[in-house]
Amino acid sequence: MARNTLSSRFRRVDIDEYDENKFVDDQEEAAENQGPDAAEVDDLIRQGDMMTAFHTALRNPPINTKNAAVKGKAQATVLRVLTSFRSSEIETAVRSLDRNGVDLLMKYIYRGFEKPTENSSVMFLQWHEKAFAVGGLGSIVRVLTARKTV
Amino acid sequence: MSLYSFGLEPVSCHAWNKDRTQIAISPNSSEVHIYQKSGKDWIKIHELTEHSGRITGIDWAPESNRIVSCASDRNAYVWTLKEGAWKPTLVLVRINRAATCVKWSPQENKFALGSGAKLISVCYFEKENDWWLSKHIKKTICSTVLSLDWHPNNVLLAAGSADLHCRIFSAYIKDIEERPGPTPWGAKMPFGEMLLEQRDCGGWVHGVSFSPSGDRLAWVSHNSSIGVVDAPSGKEVTQLATELLPQLSVLFVSETEIVAAGHDCCPFQYSYKGPRELSLVKKLDVPKQASRGGLSAMQHFRNLDKKAITEEEQNELESLHQNSITQLRIVDGPKTKVGRFSSVGLDGAVVVWDFKH
């Protein structure tokens, strides 16, 4: 047998990188959106101003970066805000959002479904019900088809 | 409106003849069936069986009475009626993937074919050699071409593709036509020139449609949104994110009214009055009458006991179509004021809708 069959280094080569017909996504490096300001949101929650905290948490979504740490931090901030809402206030909060805001909220909700903690799923399901009433099936389809995830 | 059922198989695509007495459809197979209207029914008069793969597009040229069909077998045939039978002519489209859609140009001297080979093939008839030739448009297309529409000037072609972009190309063929005048989309139009690239429409662009004047282009994409680009207003783009499931086909029925239909199984009307003024008007379906008169008390408790259901079962959708609508076509009326349009879907039904302006 030939000698080079001993080495399995070829198995680590990513041949998709060398495919000339590979689909190249449009790269947009707008690095401004680095996630909501966690400190500011915490302050607002402590003061009890839930609506402002909610809107602040949904600002600057980290959709353009691929940095998992930034996305994780943003998700944690939003989780904190959503948990501190009372069930009766969820509907008013969702109604105060515009179309893009509802889509963004849906993205965070589905992100929250991906990594459930003990009580978070129940809370996310309540938010999902109210957001679905406003956004409809279209908002869920946009979560699935979005190339830039939150 | 009227519903005609053509069997249980989905209708992949359809096309009407000039006076709307005949319809060519493909029942999700490699055959084209032509039906003739007689009274309220449709009778099958021809079966066109040259293709070996599933038919993906049919178009019927009204004036010259020719049918072009394309299929997943990478071929396209032009059919002409000779002595009461349809005779096929193979078109050399030179693609190495399936064809996805086909459309005659407004003057019927050429047609455009979209394919999975990431290119559009524009085919025209060359008289000297008595065959159909094709020219390819490949510029920047990175994935399957899903939909095509011609501009009224017979030169510009809009293409929606699976690489999430919507583009307008020039399909000017100097052997068969005169040079076109300038349009709001651009003045220089050599073959293959890209006059508009609308990047990132949000999802696969399933349907595109030019307005009757050709100044506006509408598209529907897979992220449940509809977009319109307006050439005279500086190519400004207006997008509307809907709460519905994604639409698969879009049609301008006047200069400002748009009809779109798709996975929600019924058509919706949108209105475009200018840049940033795109809105959903209404759902165009007719609500089904409540045919169920109400269960008796015994039936109600029997259902509760045996099947543990508290409500009546609903086996049918409330819309006329029972499955997604895949294609819309104009039936009656000039493009500026369409009177009726037709829709076909995965439920094997063809529905002709009346449109009130």
HADDOCK unambig.tbl for C-alpha pairs under 7 A between the chains (distance, minus, plus):
assign (segid A and resid 23 and name CA) (segid B and resid 142 and name CA) 6.60 0.50 0.50
assign (segid A and resid 135 and name CA) (segid B and resid 243 and name CA) 5.69 0.50 0.50
assign (segid A and resid 136 and name CA) (segid B and resid 243 and name CA) 4.47 0.50 0.50
assign (segid A and resid 136 and name CA) (segid B and resid 244 and name CA) 6.55 0.50 0.50
assign (segid A and resid 137 and name CA) (segid B and resid 243 and name CA) 5.38 0.50 0.50
assign (segid A and resid 137 and name CA) (segid B and resid 244 and name CA) 5.44 0.50 0.50
assign (segid A and resid 137 and name CA) (segid B and resid 245 and name CA) 5.93 0.50 0.50
assign (segid A and resid 138 and name CA) (segid B and resid 224 and name CA) 5.37 0.50 0.50
assign (segid A and resid 138 and name CA) (segid B and resid 242 and name CA) 5.61 0.50 0.50
assign (segid A and resid 138 and name CA) (segid B and resid 243 and name CA) 3.96 0.50 0.50
assign (segid A and resid 138 and name CA) (segid B and resid 244 and name CA) 4.77 0.50 0.50
assign (segid A and resid 138 and name CA) (segid B and resid 245 and name CA) 5.53 0.50 0.50
assign (segid A and resid 139 and name CA) (segid B and resid 243 and name CA) 6.28 0.50 0.50
assign (segid A and resid 141 and name CA) (segid B and resid 223 and name CA) 5.80 0.50 0.50
assign (segid A and resid 141 and name CA) (segid B and resid 224 and name CA) 6.68 0.50 0.50
assign (segid A and resid 142 and name CA) (segid B and resid 223 and name CA) 4.96 0.50 0.50
assign (segid A and resid 142 and name CA) (segid B and resid 224 and name CA) 6.93 0.50 0.50
assign (segid A and resid 145 and name CA) (segid B and resid 203 and name CA) 6.31 0.50 0.50
assign (segid A and resid 145 and name CA) (segid B and resid 223 and name CA) 5.76 0.50 0.50
assign (segid A and resid 146 and name CA) (segid B and resid 202 and name CA) 6.90 0.50 0.50
